[in-house]
Amino acid sequence: MIKETKALSMAEVSEYLEDGDLKASIKRFIKLKASEAKKLREEIEKLGNIKIKDEYTAKIIDLLPEDAQDLAKIFVDVSLDENETSSILEIVKKYK
């Protein structure tokens, strides 16, 4: 039975996988540990910005955007103002 649906980053997904080919494949692309990914998610959620959906947060964790242009590639259907962009990038910078 499905209890909840939530977009997860690859780091968070790897926590639920047993060792095997899929987990090994995903690990090649993961930039953060699962615990770091959860902390990053919490910090982004604390911003309280309704524009930042779970899907966007997962992509931010996966890609760790470096600048406004990278972030804009994640938020294709939503426009962030300069303050919103800088607050997200400041949080991401802590995890690089």
N, C-alpha and C positions, 0 to 999 in steps of 0.2 A: 504494500500500500504506500502511495506517495503521501508523505506528510507535509512537505514543503518544496517549492521550486525556487531556486536561487542560482543566479549565475556565479560560477566559481572560476577563479584563476587556475592556471595549470598547476601552480604550486599547491593550492588547496586541494585540487583533484588528486594529486599524487599521494596525498595522505590517505585516501580511501582505497587506493589500488594495492593489490598484493604484488609482490615481486614478480616480474615477468617482462615480456617483450614490450607491452604497452607502457608500463611504468618506466622502463629503460628509455623508450623513445621520447616520452614526455620530459624526462629529466634532462635531456640534451638541450631543451629550450627554456628551462626554468632558470630565472635569474635570482630568485629569492628562496629561502627556506619557507616551509609552510607557516612556521610561527611568525616570521617576518611579514609574510603576506597577510596574515590575519591582523597584525598590528597596523600595517599600512591601510588595510580596509577600514579598520576602526577609526583611524585618524581622518580618512576621507569622509566617512559617514558622520563624524563629529562636526564637519563643516555645516551640515544641515541644509545643503543646497538641493532643492527638489529637482534640479536639472540633471543631477548625477544619479543615474539609474545603476542598478546592480551590474548590468552588462558593461557599462562604461567603467565602473570600478574594477571589474575583472580584467578588462583590457589594459587599464592603467597599470595594474599589478604585473600583467604579463609583459608589457612593452616598456615600462618605466620611461615615459617620454621625457626628453631633455629640454624641449623648448615649446613655445606656443604653437609653432607649426606642427610639431609631432602630436601635441594634444588635440589640435583641431582635426587631425585625421581620425581620432577616436570619436569625437563629438560631431559627426557629419550632419546630423539633423537638428542640432541644438547649437546656438551661438552663446559662447561664454564671454562675459566682459573681461576687461583687463585684470580687475581685482580677483575674480573667480579663477582665472587662468593662473595668476601668480600664486594664489594660495594653494592650489593643487600642486603646482611645480615645486613650491617650497617644501611641501610634505614629501613628495617623491625624492627630492634631492637628498633627504636624510637616509634613504635606503639604497643609495648607489654605492 
